[in-house]
Amino acid sequence: MSFTYINVVKYFQFGETIMKQIYATLQIGEDEIRLLVGEYYNSRFNVIRCERQDCNGLNNDFSFSDRELVKKTVKSVCENAGKFIGAKIEQLILILPSYKMHRESLQVKTSVEGAYLSKSDVSRAMKEALHSSVDGDYVVVNVAPIKYTVAGISSRVIPLKQACESFTLDADLLCVSKDLAFDYVSLIDECGYKVMDICLDSYATAKEAALFEQTINQNMILLNVGKRFTSLALLSKGKLLSSEYLNAGLKDVLKPLTDTYSIGQDSAYRLLKYDTLYAEEYSPYAIFAWKDDKENMTINQEQLSQCVKPALDQLIEKIYVACKPILENGKTVITLVGEGSEMKAFRELLAERCDCKVNVCIPNAIGARDSNLGALYGSFFVYHDNEEIYGEHKCSINQMEFDNMVNRKIETVRAESLTSRIKSLFETANKKKEEIVE
């Protein structure tokens, strides 16, 4: 992607700089660091840059096993994105894992300063909720508004300009342990960046896919199957209720394949995700070929599928046991994200074992069409909604550097346009001379 005149001229109108809304969000994943830079413009988010780098720096409890490696990778992805954009990234929205998430319900009753309910009234209520005291080992990460009540009438949408003297905010406080939050925030600070906001991964994913609206009359399990971990988040009645982690993932399914066949990890992983299939009949043709000790080797789809079937069944059984109490408690839908969502056989076997509908959630934004990026893209919406309520406008990049880059691009395009016009005039004049001579 490159900036053009059409891309950059929108930031300038009548010689004045328009306030930019460019956000960078970072997620420290189980095996990679992900950075997404996006711009809010004309009521929608546009992805500017996505950076991803491998990094195995987390323990099973999401503490850092190699802090220096994580810091080095965070700096690298931020610097690479900054070079591409033409301005240094200075602030980040940080995504935290929903590991041992704690939820507390809260009701805040607030008087209205004017005759009508305004954003400033809602902002005061939200800030009061955000700074509420919770269990001593936890800290509030997100305030999730559930409903607003004015004159006895409740609504999930803010009833702005409603005449009243007071209103009540019902909200959920989504919390994580202080140690985990401090560990992640301090690491970003050590890298030289500010944290402009923090957001839980499951909350951001649900926000991006509008999952809360789908849970008013049914339960939903947001299932993220990764390489090492599997997370399950329960959504019901428009709320994020709880989160659970299993120390199991696609690597457990991959192991029998790499143990049986001398296939490299990357190739085996692609085969697992895109070529595993359980059908009545299999094609006899090889789907992958490689050389082992100077001997040509091949594997077909049936050999692949049968090799990983026992381990895949074990993973699905672990997930089923964790989901069973919810599945027995009423209508339930499973929404699949993460690496597992790319494996068709996994979706089919999971739906069959759990006897429920299994959907796949993938962001529909150009530049972020990957299920692993759902939390990053969703954090844009979480932050922007809060920004509108609190009235605090921030930008993740150095605005002066960005403005200078935009000005240079505009001048370059204008110079190129002028050169093209002059060249066109000369070509036209030469053509006329040739016609006269003829």
C-alpha positions as a printed Julia matrix, in Angstrom:
438×3 Matrix{Float64}:
   0.0     0.0     0.0
   1.3     3.48   -0.82
  -0.01    6.97   -0.19
  -1.33    8.85   -3.22
  -2.74   12.3    -3.73
  -6.26   10.95   -3.18
  -5.17    9.32    0.08
  -3.46   12.31    1.6
  -5.24   15.4     0.34
  -8.28   14.62    2.5
  -6.28   15.66    5.57
  -6.15   19.24    4.37
  -9.02   21.59    3.74
  -8.65   25.29    2.97
  -5.09   25.26    4.3
  -6.04   23.94    7.73
  -5.05   20.58    9.17
  -7.97   18.35   10.08
  -7.68   16.43   13.36
  -6.42   12.96   12.48
  -7.77    9.83   14.1
  -5.02    7.3    13.48
  -4.68    4.53   16.03
  -2.11    1.77   16.5
  -3.07   -1.33   18.46
  -0.68   -4.04   19.66
  -1.24   -7.64   20.75
   1.4    -9.9    22.27
   0.2   -13.27   21.03
   1.27  -16.77   22.0
   3.7   -17.06   19.1
   3.82  -13.65   17.42
   3.54   -9.9    17.99
   0.78   -8.22   15.96
   0.41   -4.52   15.23
  -2.46   -2.93   13.33
  -2.55    0.74   12.37
  -5.92    2.11   11.34
  -7.58    5.42   10.54
 -11.11    6.44   11.43
 -12.48    8.45    8.53
 -16.0     9.04    7.24
 -17.56    6.86    9.98
 -15.46    3.79    9.18
 -12.04    2.36    9.95
  -9.49    1.92    7.2
  -6.46   -0.29    7.83
  -3.22    1.49    6.97
  -0.65   -1.1     7.98
  -0.41   -4.55    9.52
   2.85   -5.86   10.99
   3.38   -9.39   12.33
   6.57  -11.02   13.61
   7.19  -14.4    15.22
   7.95  -14.23   18.94
   7.76  -17.09   21.43
   8.12  -15.07   24.61
   5.13  -16.17   26.73
   4.74  -18.79   29.43
   1.56  -20.82   29.91
   0.31  -18.26   32.48
   0.9   -15.4    29.97
   3.88  -14.05   31.89
   7.01  -13.28   29.86
   9.48  -16.12   29.41
  11.86  -13.89   27.43
  11.14  -10.25   28.2
  14.03   -8.88   26.13
  12.92  -10.83   23.04
   9.39   -9.49   23.39
  10.67   -5.91   23.79
  12.92   -6.26   20.76
  10.04   -7.58   18.63
   7.61   -4.87   19.83
  10.12   -2.18   18.86
  10.71   -3.83   15.49
   7.03   -4.0    14.46
   6.41   -0.41   15.61
   9.48    0.93   13.81
   8.61   -0.93   10.6
   5.07    0.44   10.65
   6.36    3.94   11.38
   8.74    3.83    8.42
   5.94    2.74    6.12
   3.55    5.44    7.33
   6.2     8.16    7.39
   5.7     9.08   11.04
   6.88    7.61   14.32
   4.39    5.62   16.39
   4.27    7.13   19.88
   1.15    5.7    21.56
  -0.49    2.29   21.49
  -3.76    0.63   22.35
  -2.61   -2.47   24.23
  -4.61   -5.69   24.06
  -4.46   -7.92   27.14
  -5.34  -11.62   27.27
  -8.57  -12.48   29.08
  -6.61  -14.87   31.28
  -8.42  -15.38   34.61
 -10.73  -12.49   33.74
 -12.91  -11.22   36.57
 -16.28   -9.49   36.05
 -18.19   -7.28   38.47
 -21.6    -5.7    37.86
 -22.07   -2.08   38.86
 -24.89    0.45   38.9
 -24.06    4.15   38.86
 -26.75    6.78   39.45
 -25.71   10.25   38.3
 -27.44   13.63   38.29
 -27.74   15.48   34.99
 -26.07   18.91   34.87
 -28.49   20.46   32.36
 -32.09   19.86   31.44
 -31.22   17.04   29.05
 -28.93   14.02   29.17
 -25.62   14.8    27.42
 -22.37   13.02   26.64
 -20.65   14.82   29.51
 -23.15   13.27   31.96
 -22.48    9.81   30.55
 -18.74   10.51   30.66
 -18.89   11.29   34.39
 -20.77    8.06   35.05
 -18.3     6.02   32.97
 -15.3     7.56   34.74
 -16.87    6.84   38.11
 -17.36    3.21   37.07
 -13.8     3.0    35.7
 -12.33    4.17   39.02
 -14.55    1.96   41.17
 -12.81   -0.21   43.73
 -12.69   -3.92   42.91
 -11.06   -6.96   44.42
  -7.58   -5.99   45.61
  -5.8    -8.37   43.22
  -7.57   -7.02   40.13
  -7.68   -3.84   38.08
 -10.48   -2.6    35.8
  -9.53   -2.83   32.12
 -12.84   -2.12   30.35
 -16.18   -0.68   31.4
 -18.86   -2.43   29.36
 -22.13   -0.42   29.4
 -25.15   -2.71   29.6
 -28.07   -0.29   29.72
 -29.02    3.3    30.46
 -32.18    4.03   32.47
 -33.96    7.37   32.24
 -37.35    7.97   33.91
 -37.78    4.23   34.41
 -37.21    3.39   30.74
 -34.11    1.3    29.94
 -32.18    1.3    26.68
 -28.95   -0.25   25.41
 -28.36    2.95   23.4
 -27.51    6.24   25.12
 -30.76    8.27   25.2
 -29.08   11.61   24.5
 -31.14   14.84   24.76
 -33.71   13.04   26.9
 -35.22   15.43   29.47
 -34.35   14.2    32.99
 -32.75   15.17   36.28
 -30.75   11.96   36.7
 -30.05    8.64   34.99
 -28.71    5.22   35.93
 -25.88    3.38   34.18
 -25.7    -0.39   34.49
 -22.26   -1.62   33.52
 -19.91   -4.57   33.83
 -16.36   -4.01   35.04
 -14.02   -6.33   33.14
 -10.89   -6.92   35.18
  -7.58   -8.77   35.03
  -4.94   -9.33   37.68
  -2.84   -6.32   38.63
   0.38   -8.28   38.08
  -0.52   -9.19   34.49
  -1.69   -5.66   33.6
   1.37   -4.02   35.19
   3.73   -6.49   33.49
   2.38   -5.74   30.01
   2.02   -1.96   30.46
   5.51   -1.61   31.96
   7.0    -3.55   29.04
   5.46   -1.13   26.55
   6.78    1.77   28.63
  10.27    0.23   28.61
  10.06    0.09   24.81
   9.57    3.88   24.75
   5.85    3.99   23.89
   2.85    5.31   25.78
  -0.25    3.22   26.42
  -3.25    5.3    25.34
  -5.75    2.58   26.27
  -5.98   -1.1    27.17
  -8.57   -3.64   26.06
  -9.35   -7.31   26.7
  -8.95   -9.49   23.61
 -12.29  -11.32   23.98
 -14.18   -8.06   24.56
 -12.58   -6.44   21.51
 -13.31   -9.47   19.31
 -16.94   -9.56   20.38
 -17.26   -5.82   19.78
 -15.84   -6.03   16.24
 -18.17   -8.85   15.19
 -21.23   -7.34   16.91
 -21.6   -10.56   18.92
 -23.23   -8.95   21.96
 -26.35   -8.15   19.96
 -26.61  -11.84   18.98
 -26.66  -13.08   22.58
 -29.87  -11.51   23.88
 -31.83  -14.76   23.44
 -29.03  -17.33   23.3
 -25.67  -18.21   24.78
 -22.53  -17.86   22.71
 -19.1   -19.35   23.25
 -16.32  -17.32   21.64
 -13.75  -20.03   20.96
 -10.19  -19.06   20.05
  -8.11  -22.09   19.09
  -4.46  -21.16   18.79
  -1.26  -23.14   18.4
  -0.56  -23.51   22.14
  -3.69  -22.28   23.93
  -7.44  -22.45   23.52
  -9.58  -19.73   25.08
 -13.33  -19.9    25.7
 -15.32  -16.76   26.48
 -18.99  -16.96   27.46
 -21.34  -14.29   26.12
 -24.98  -14.14   27.19
 -27.74  -11.51   27.42
 -25.47   -8.94   25.81
 -22.65   -9.45   28.33
 -19.19  -10.98   28.48
 -19.63  -13.23   31.52
 -16.45  -15.27   31.89
 -13.33  -16.61   30.22
 -11.4   -19.88   30.51
  -8.11  -21.11   29.04
  -7.0   -24.62   28.1
  -3.33  -25.52   27.69
  -4.07  -27.29   24.42
  -4.05  -26.23   20.8
  -3.21  -27.16   17.24
   0.39  -28.03   18.14
  -0.95  -31.07   19.97
  -2.67  -32.13   16.73
   0.43  -31.36   14.68
   2.78  -33.55   16.75
   1.65  -36.98   15.38
   2.15  -35.67   11.83
   5.71  -34.44   12.39
   6.57  -37.55   14.43
   5.32  -39.92   11.71
   6.52  -38.04    8.64
   9.71  -36.02    8.21
   7.8   -32.88    7.23
   8.95  -29.43    8.31
   6.87  -27.58   10.93
   5.66  -24.83    8.58
   4.65  -27.24    5.81
   2.98  -29.62    8.26
   1.04  -26.75    9.77
  -0.28  -25.64    6.36
  -1.28  -29.22    5.55
  -3.1   -29.52    8.87
  -5.11  -26.34    8.35
  -5.91  -26.48    4.65
  -5.74  -30.13    3.56
  -7.18  -32.14    6.44
 -10.54  -33.54    5.33
 -12.84  -36.36    6.42
 -14.87  -37.71    3.52
 -16.37  -40.98    2.34
 -13.9   -41.16   -0.5
 -10.4   -39.69   -0.82
  -8.4   -38.81   -3.86
  -5.51  -41.26   -4.33
  -3.19  -38.51   -5.54
  -0.39  -37.06   -3.4
  -0.99  -33.6    -1.91
   2.58  -33.01   -0.73
   6.01  -34.27   -1.77
   9.42  -33.89   -0.13
  12.85  -35.53   -0.02
  14.06  -37.48    3.01
  17.62  -38.9     3.0
  17.7   -38.58   -0.8
  14.46  -40.53   -1.05
  11.35  -38.99   -2.57
   8.4   -39.04   -0.16
   4.71  -38.23   -0.65
   1.57  -38.08    1.44
  -2.04  -38.12    0.31
  -5.11  -36.62    1.94
  -6.29  -39.85    3.55
  -2.9   -40.51    5.16
  -2.78  -36.95    6.47
  -6.32  -36.98    7.84
  -6.08  -40.37    9.53
  -2.7   -39.53   11.05
  -3.99  -36.5    12.96
  -7.52  -37.8    13.66
  -6.89  -39.23   17.19
  -5.13  -36.07   18.4
  -7.79  -33.86   16.8
 -10.52  -35.87   18.51
  -8.75  -35.44   21.86
  -8.57  -31.65   21.42
 -12.25  -31.46   20.47
 -13.18  -33.64   23.46
 -11.34  -31.27   25.83
 -13.23  -28.34   24.33
 -16.54  -30.23   24.57
 -15.99  -31.01   28.27
 -15.33  -27.31   28.96
 -18.42  -26.26   26.96
 -20.77  -29.0    28.21
 -22.36  -27.08   31.15
 -23.21  -24.18   28.82
 -24.46  -26.43   26.02
 -26.84  -28.12   28.48
 -28.12  -24.78   29.76
 -30.05  -23.68   26.67
 -29.59  -22.69   23.04
 -25.9   -22.13   22.38
 -23.86  -21.07   19.36
 -20.08  -21.4    19.07
 -18.21  -18.64   17.26
 -14.77  -19.77   16.17
 -11.78  -17.43   15.81
  -8.01  -17.88   15.72
  -5.99  -20.54   13.93
  -8.68  -23.21   14.33
 -11.15  -21.2    12.29
  -9.02  -21.82    9.17
  -9.33  -25.6     9.53
 -12.54  -26.8     7.9
 -12.3   -30.3     9.37
 -12.04  -28.84   12.87
 -15.22  -26.81   12.43
 -17.15  -29.81   11.13
 -16.01  -32.23   13.84
 -16.63  -29.64   16.58
 -20.18  -28.96   15.35
 -20.87  -32.69   15.26
 -19.48  -33.35   18.78
 -21.14  -30.35   20.44
 -24.37  -30.77   18.45
 -24.72  -27.03   17.89
 -24.11  -24.41   15.23
 -20.48  -23.34   14.75
 -19.83  -20.0    13.03
 -16.53  -18.55   11.88
 -15.72  -14.92   12.62
 -13.36  -13.07   10.26
 -13.07   -9.24   10.04
 -14.36   -7.94    6.71
 -11.97   -5.0     6.57
  -9.44   -4.86    3.73
  -6.03   -5.4     5.3
  -7.38   -7.26    8.33
  -9.14  -10.28    6.82
  -7.55  -12.74    9.2
  -9.28  -14.26   12.2
  -6.17  -13.63   14.31
  -6.62   -9.88   13.77
 -10.18   -9.69   15.1
  -9.16   -8.44   18.54
  -6.89   -5.75   17.08
  -9.52   -4.46   14.68
 -12.17   -4.6    17.4
 -10.04   -2.53   19.79
 -10.37    0.38   17.33
 -14.14    0.36   17.88
 -13.81    0.02   21.66
 -11.41    2.96   21.82
 -13.38    5.15   19.42
 -16.63    4.6    21.36
 -14.9     5.6    24.6
 -13.25    8.56   22.87
 -16.66    9.86   21.79
 -18.01    9.56   25.34
 -15.0    10.96   27.2
 -14.31   13.67   24.62
 -10.59   12.89   24.67
  -9.04   12.77   21.2
  -5.62   11.21   20.74
  -3.49   10.05   17.85
  -0.99    7.2    17.93
   1.54    8.76   15.55
   3.68   11.88   15.62
   1.33   14.36   13.95
   4.02   16.85   12.92
   6.02   14.17   11.09
   2.86   12.88    9.45
   1.79   16.36    8.32
   5.23   16.99    6.83
   5.09   13.66    4.99
   1.61   14.47    3.65
   2.76   17.91    2.46
   5.73   16.36    0.67
   3.47   13.82   -1.05
   1.05   16.53   -2.15
   3.86   18.68   -3.54
   5.35   15.68   -5.37
   1.99   14.81   -6.93
   1.38   18.42   -7.93
   4.87   18.68   -9.45
   4.33   15.46  -11.36
   0.95   16.72  -12.57
   2.49   20.02  -13.74
   5.3    18.18  -15.54
   2.76   15.92  -17.23
   0.71   18.9   -18.41
   3.77   20.69  -19.84
   4.89   17.48  -21.54
   1.41   17.06  -22.98
   1.48   20.63  -24.38
   4.82   19.98  -26.14
   3.54   16.7   -27.57
   0.41   18.42  -28.86
   2.48   21.25  -30.42
   4.86   18.77  -32.12
   1.92   16.79  -33.46
   0.41   19.93  -35.01
   3.77   20.79  -36.64
   3.97   17.33  -38.16
   0.42   17.7   -39.54
   1.3    21.07  -41.12
   4.44   19.62  -42.75
   2.39   16.76  -44.19
